[in-house]
């Protein structure tokens, strides 16, 4: 995959996500209000309740087509992450069961790669869809967090995004 530092929000082939930074921030805020809590509690019996951490970064994504269909590679805007999965926004629906590779930047700007399956895709607004990816193997979240290990609240993260969007 090409160097991640050079990627932009519209980058790469495949359907671009036509969403301004301000609209992205507003959508994240709406999604978190809808969820009732930005970070879900952990539960050993329900993988869906694993702790999800706001992860408002870009990731390089490759969706592998079924059969002879070509793979589609693009830059995605992420919503949240857990040890077992990633939610990202995309410009069109993705069928459940599609294989996917993803590369994210760590807090030290090294590449962290994972593979998995799309487990859901839901329409949000216009052509924007939220895609849920379940990793094949758990990832070490500490690789993706700031060096001090502190993750701010969603309100702090959204406030920082809003400041950059102005």
C-alpha positions in Angstrom: 0.0 0.0 0.0 1.2 3.5 -0.6 2.6 5.6 2.2 -0.1 6.6 4.6 1.2 10.1 5.4 0.4 11.2 1.8 -3.2 10.1 1.9 -6.0 12.6 2.0 -9.6 12.3 2.9 -10.7 11.8 -0.7 -7.7 9.6 -1.5 -7.4 6.5 -3.6 -9.5 4.7 -6.1 -13.0 3.5 -5.3 -16.0 5.5 -4.3 -14.8 8.6 -2.4 -16.5 9.7 0.7 -17.8 13.2 -0.2 -18.0 14.6 3.3 -16.4 17.8 4.5 -14.5 17.7 7.8 -17.2 19.7 9.5 -19.9 17.3 8.3 -17.7 14.4 9.4 -17.5 15.9 12.9 -21.2 16.6 13.0 -22.0 13.1 11.9 -19.7 11.6 14.6 -21.4 13.7 17.2 -24.8 12.5 16.1 -23.7 8.9 16.1 -22.3 9.1 19.6 -25.5 10.8 20.9 -27.5 8.0 19.2 -25.3 5.3 20.8 -25.8 6.9 24.2 -22.2 6.4 25.1 -19.0 6.9 23.1 -17.2 4.0 24.7 -19.1 0.8 25.4 -18.5 -1.3 28.6 -16.6 -4.5 28.3 -18.3 -7.8 28.6 -16.5 -11.2 28.4 -19.7 -12.9 27.1 -20.6 -10.5 24.3 -18.0 -9.5 21.7 -20.3 -6.7 20.5 -19.9 -5.1 23.9 -16.1 -5.0 23.8 -14.7 -1.6 24.7 -14.9 0.6 21.6 -12.6 3.6 21.6 -13.2 6.7 19.5 -10.7 6.4 16.6 -11.0 9.4 14.4 -8.1 8.6 12.1 -7.8 7.7 8.5 -7.0 4.1 7.4 -6.1 2.5 4.2 -8.7 -0.1 3.3 -8.8 -2.8 0.6 -12.2 -4.5 0.0 -11.7 -7.8 -1.8 -14.4 -8.5 -4.4 -16.1 -11.8 -4.6 -15.1 -14.2 -7.4 -13.5 -12.3 -10.3 -14.5 -8.9 -9.0 -11.5 -6.6 -8.5 -10.4 -5.4 -5.1 -11.2 -1.7 -4.3 -8.7 0.3 -2.3 -9.4 3.6 -0.6 -8.8 5.9 2.4 -11.5 5.6 5.0 -12.5 7.9 7.9 -12.7 5.8 11.0 -15.3 6.1 13.8 -14.2 3.7 16.5 -12.0 0.7 17.2 -11.8 -2.3 19.6 -9.5 -5.2 19.9 -11.7 -7.2 17.5 -13.0 -4.6 15.0 -13.2 -1.3 13.4 -16.0 1.0 12.3 -15.4 3.3 9.4 -17.4 5.5 7.0 -17.6 4.7 3.3 -19.3 6.2 0.3 -21.4 3.2 -0.6 -22.8 0.0 1.1 -20.5 -3.0 1.5 -22.0 -6.5 1.6 -21.5 -8.5 4.8 -18.9 -11.3 4.4 -16.6 -9.3 2.1 -12.9 -9.8 3.0 -11.1 -6.6 4.0 -7.5 -5.5 4.7 -6.8 -2.4 6.7 -3.7 -0.4 7.5 -3.7 2.2 10.3 -1.1 4.5 11.6 0.1 3.9 15.1 0.7 6.6 17.7 4.4 6.5 16.6 3.3 6.6 12.9 4.3 3.0 12.1 1.9 0.9 10.0 -0.5 -1.5 11.9 -2.1 -3.9 9.5 -5.1 -6.3 10.1 -7.5 -8.3 8.0 -11.1 -9.3 8.6 -14.6 -9.6 7.4 -17.3 -6.9 6.9 -20.0 -7.8 9.4 -22.4 -4.9 8.8 -23.0 -1.9 6.7 -25.7 0.6 7.4 -26.8 3.8 5.7 -26.3 7.0 7.6 -27.0 10.0 5.5 -26.9 10.5 1.7 -24.4 8.1 0.3 -22.5 7.7 3.6 -22.5 4.2 5.2 -21.0 3.0 8.4 -19.1 -0.3 7.8 -18.3 -2.7 10.7 -15.2 -4.8 10.2 -14.4 -7.8 12.5 -10.7 -8.5 12.6 -9.5 -12.1 12.1 -7.1 -11.7 15.1 -7.3 -9.3 18.0 -5.1 -6.3 17.7 -3.1 -4.6 20.4 -4.9 -1.3 20.9 -1.9 0.2 22.8 -0.1 0.3 19.4 -2.7 2.8 18.2 -3.0 5.0 21.2 -1.0 8.0 22.3 2.3 7.2 24.1 0.8 8.2 27.4 -2.0 5.7 26.9 -4.6 8.3 27.7 -7.6 8.5 25.4 -9.6 11.6 25.8 -13.4 11.6 26.0 -15.4 11.8 22.8 -16.3 15.4 23.7 -12.6 16.3 23.8 -11.9 14.5 20.6 -14.8 16.1 18.8 -13.8 19.5 20.2 -10.3 19.0 18.8 -11.8 18.0 15.4 -14.1 21.0 15.4 -11.1 23.4 16.0 -9.3 21.9 13.1 -12.4 22.1 10.9 -12.8 25.9 11.4 
